[in-house]
Amino acid sequence: MKTTHSMDTSKTQTKTNALASTEISRVSVAFIAITAGVIGCWATASLFAGTISSGGPVGLIQNFITAVIG
């Protein structure tokens, strides 16, 4: 037969484990969101740099087609 103390301890441990897993999930989601934001900023900067170095959007498209075709 369980005593009140052991039941309270079990409830506290369960609650602590649930809180820990929730915090780990939150940190994971935040890390993924930050990583996606950094990748998106890098992709946008690369697209602008490519557009500028190609001489504009038309030049970028022409250079892309040339690169794909060979």
N, C-alpha and C positions, 0 to 999 in steps of 0.2 A: 504494500500500500504506500502510495506516495504521500509525502508530507507536503504541507503548504509551501514550505521553503523551497523544496525541490521543484515544485510546479511553477513557482514564481521565477526561479532561476531558468527553467526551461523556456518560459514565455519570453523572458528578457533576452536570452540567447537567440531565439527565433527572430525576435524583433530586430536585434542588432544585425543578424545575418541578412535580413530583408533590407535594412537601411544601407548596409554595405554594398549589396548587389545593385541597389538603385543608384547609389553614387557612382559606382563603376560604370553603369550604363550611361549616366549623364556625362561623365568625363569622356567616354568613348564617342558619344554622339557629338560632343563639342569638338573633339579632336578631328573627327571626320569632316565636320562642317568647316573648320578652319583650314584643313588641308585642301578641301574642294575650293574654297575661296582663293587660296594662294595659287592653285593650279589655274583657276579661271582668270586671275589677274595676269599671270604669266602668259597664258594663251592670248589674251587681248593685247598685251604689250607686244608679243611676237607678231601678231597679225598687223598691228599698226606699223611696226618696224619694217615688215615685209612690204607693206603697201608703199611706204615712203621710199624704200630703197629700189622698188620696181618702177617708180615714176607715176604711181597712181593705181587706182583699182583696175583699170584696163590692162596695164602692164603686169599687175599681179596675176590676173587671170591668164594672160598670154604665157607668162613664165610658168605657171602651174601646169597648163596644158602641155607646154614643151617638156616639162620635167616628167609628166606622166607618159607621154607618147615616146619620148626619147630623142 
